């Protein structure tokens, strides 16, 4: 699998700061690639390296992580926001 430069940066951060060999770091990024791509490249590579390391150590599989992301996104989609809550509150007074 071909990794983007950002994804390679995550692997480099894993190798440089978390004790992974370059090969093991790349394999971890590939294993969690769907999570990395779902989250998007908004954080520094080192931040995602830390998250991947924590997930691996905690036994959180990529599919479990993706499922949690989906649950959060669905919750956000159902959240009508504070404006709706304020309107409802004012209508009941």
KOLFI-480202 format. One record per residue: y negated, z negated, x negated of N, C-alpha, C in turn; residue in three letters. Coordinates in steps of 0.05 Angstrom, whole numbers. Atoms other than C-alpha are relative to their C-alpha. Example, Ala and Ser with C-alpha at 12.3 -4.5 7.8 and 13.67 -1.06 7.14 Angstrom:
BEGIN
(atom (24; 0; -18); (90; -156; -246); (-24; 0; -18); 'Ala')
(atom (24; 1; 16); (21; -143; -273); (-22; -14; 15); 'Ser')
This chain:
BEGIN
(atom (23; 0; -17); (0; 0; 0); (-25; 0; -18); 'Unk')
(atom (25; -2; 16); (-69; 18; -26); (-19; -20; 11); 'Unk')
(atom (19; 21; -8); (-118; -40; -24); (-28; 10; -6); 'Unk')
(atom (28; -7; 5); (-193; -31; -18); (-10; -17; -24); 'Unk')
(atom (11; 16; 22); (-237; -58; -74); (-5; -29; 9); 'Unk')
(atom (4; 26; -11); (-253; -117; -30); (26; -16; 0); 'Unk')
(atom (-27; 12; -1); (-179; -132; -19); (10; -6; -28); 'Unk')
(atom (-8; 5; 28); (-166; -125; -93); (-16; -24; -11); 'Unk')
(atom (16; 23; 8); (-223; -175; -104); (13; -26; 10); 'Unk')
(atom (-13; 24; -10); (-186; -225; -60); (24; -6; -18); 'Unk')
(atom (-23; 4; 17); (-123; -215; -102); (-9; -10; -27); 'Unk')
(atom (10; 9; 26); (-163; -224; -166); (-9; -29; 2); 'Unk')
(atom (8; 28; -3); (-193; -289; -138); (24; -18; 3); 'Unk')
(atom (-25; 16; -1); (-123; -314; -121); (12; -4; -27); 'Unk')
(atom (-12; 1; 27); (-99; -298; -191); (-18; -17; -18); 'Unk')
(atom (18; 14; 17); (-161; -327; -223); (-4; -30; 6); 'Unk')
(atom (7; 27; -7); (-169; -391; -184); (21; -16; 14); 'Unk')
(atom (-20; 15; -16); (-105; -409; -148); (28; 1; -13); 'Unk')
(atom (-25; 1; 15); (-50; -400; -200); (20; 21; 6); 'Unk')
(atom (-19; -22; -6); (-19; -336; -174); (0; 19; -23); 'Unk')
(atom (-1; -23; 19); (5; -282; -221); (-14; 23; 14); 'Unk')
(atom (12; -23; -13); (-31; -216; -209); (18; 13; 21); 'Unk')
(atom (-19; -12; -18); (32; -189; -177); (4; -17; 25); 'Unk')
(atom (-3; 17; -24); (42; -249; -131); (-25; -1; 17); 'Unk')
(atom (26; -1; -15); (-32; -248; -112); (-2; 25; 17); 'Unk')
(atom (1; -25; -14); (-28; -175; -93); (20; -1; 24); 'Unk')
(atom (-21; 2; -21); (36; -188; -53); (-10; -17; 23); 'Unk')
(atom (10; 18; -21); (2; -245; -15); (-21; 15; 16); 'Unk')
(atom (20; -16; -15); (-57; -200; 3); (13; 20; 17); 'Unk')
(atom (-15; -20; -16); (-9; -146; 26); (14; -13; 24); 'Unk')
(atom (-14; 15; -22); (30; -197; 67); (-19; -7; 23); 'Unk')
(atom (19; 8; -20); (-33; -220; 102); (-22; 22; 6); 'Unk')
(atom (20; -21; -2); (-69; -152; 103); (-11; 4; 28); 'Unk')
(atom (10; -3; -28); (-73; -148; 179); (-20; -22; 7); 'Unk')
(atom (19; 22; -5); (-108; -216; 180); (-26; 6; -14); 'Unk')
(atom (24; -6; 16); (-156; -196; 124); (-16; 22; 14); 'Unk')
(atom (14; -22; -12); (-173; -131; 159); (-11; -8; 28); 'Unk')
(atom (10; 9; -26); (-180; -165; 227); (-25; -17; -3); 'Unk')
(atom (23; 17; 5); (-228; -216; 199); (-25; 16; -10); 'Unk')
(atom (22; -16; 11); (-270; -163; 164); (-10; -11; -26); 'Unk')
(atom (9; 7; 26); (-303; -165; 97); (-28; -12; -1); 'Unk')
(atom (27; 12; -1); (-362; -211; 111); (-3; -23; -19); 'Unk')
(atom (1; 23; 18); (-345; -269; 66); (6; 9; -29); 'Unk')
(atom (-7; -6; 28); (-339; -272; -9); (30; 1; -3); 'Unk')
(atom (-29; -2; 5); (-271; -253; -36); (13; -27; -5); 'Unk')
(atom (-11; 26; 6); (-261; -323; -62); (5; -17; 25); 'Unk')
(atom (-4; 15; -25); (-269; -351; 8); (26; 8; 14); 'Unk')
(atom (-25; -9; -12); (-213; -308; 35); (24; -6; -17); 'Unk')
(atom (-22; 8; 18); (-171; -323; -26); (8; -29; 7); 'Unk')
(atom (-6; 28; -7); (-177; -397; -8); (15; -1; 27); 'Unk')
(atom (-13; 0; -27); (-158; -383; 65); (29; 9; -2); 'Unk')
(atom (-28; -10; 3); (-97; -342; 45); (17; -20; -14); 'Unk')
(atom (-15; 20; 14); (-75; -395; -4); (7; -24; 19); 'Unk')
(atom (-4; 22; -19); (-83; -450; 49); (21; 8; 21); 'Unk')
(atom (-19; -9; -21); (-46; -409; 101); (29; 1; -11); 'Unk')
(atom (-27; -2; 12); (12; -395; 54); (12; -28; -5); 'Unk')
(atom (-9; 27; 5); (17; -468; 33); (7; -15; 26); 'Unk')
(atom (-5; 14; -26); (15; -491; 106); (22; 13; 15); 'Unk')
(atom (-21; -13; -14); (69; -442; 126); (-9; 16; 24); 'Unk')
(atom (11; -15; -22); (23; -404; 173); (6; 30; -6); 'Unk')
(atom (-7; -28; 4); (51; -334; 181); (-23; 18; 8); 'Unk')
(atom (21; -18; -9); (6; -273; 188); (0; 4; 30); 'Unk')
(atom (-1; -4; -29); (30; -263; 259); (-11; -24; 16); 'Unk')
(atom (11; 24; -12); (13; -335; 277); (-30; -1; -2); 'Unk')
(atom (29; 0; 5); (-56; -327; 247); (-13; 20; 19); 'Unk')
(atom (11; -21; -18); (-68; -262; 285); (0; -10; 29); 'Unk')
(atom (-2; 10; -27); (-45; -295; 349); (-23; -20; 6); 'Unk')
(atom (21; 20; -3); (-95; -352; 338); (-27; 14; 2); 'Unk')
(atom (25; -16; -1); (-151; -301; 326); (-3; 12; 28); 'Unk')
(atom (0; -12; -27); (-133; -266; 391); (-7; -21; 21); 'Unk')
(atom (6; 22; -19); (-134; -332; 429); (-29; -7; -1); 'Unk')
(atom (28; 7; 3); (-203; -348; 401); (-17; 22; 12); 'Unk')
(atom (16; -22; -11); (-230; -279; 418); (2; 1; 30); 'Unk')
(atom (-2; 1; -29); (-203; -284; 489); (-16; -22; 12); 'Unk')
(atom (16; 22; -9); (-236; -351; 497); (-29; 6; -1); 'Unk')
(atom (28; -8; 2); (-302; -323; 473); (-7; 20; 21); 'Unk')
(atom (6; -20; -20); (-296; -265; 521); (-3; -13; 28); 'Unk')
(atom (1; 14; -26); (-286; -314; 579); (-25; -18; 2); 'Unk')
(atom (23; 17; 0); (-345; -357; 557); (-25; 15; 9); 'Unk')
(atom (23; -14; -12); (-404; -338; 600); (-26; -7; -14); 'Unk')
(atom (24; 8; 15); (-454; -373; 554); (-16; -21; 14); 'Unk')
(atom (16; 23; -10); (-504; -428; 563); (-18; 9; 23); 'Unk')
(atom (18; -9; -21); (-550; -386; 607); (14; -1; 27); 'Unk')
(atom (-15; 2; -25); (-497; -381; 661); (4; -29; 8); 'Unk')
(atom (-4; 28; -6); (-483; -455; 656); (-26; -12; 11); 'Unk')
(atom (26; 10; -9); (-558; -470; 664); (-5; 9; 29); 'Unk')
(atom (5; -10; -28); (-563; -425; 726); (17; -15; 20); 'Unk')
(atom (-18; 14; -18); (-503; -458; 757); (-10; -29; 4); 'Unk')
(atom (11; 27; -2); (-532; -527; 743); (-24; -2; 17); 'Unk')
(atom (24; 0; -16); (-599; -510; 772); (5; 6; 29); 'Unk')
(atom (-6; -7; -28); (-568; -480; 835); (13; -24; 14); 'Unk')
(atom (-13; 23; -13); (-530; -545; 848); (-18; -23; 3); 'Unk')
(atom (19; 22; -2); (-592; -589; 843); (-15; 1; 26); 'Unk')
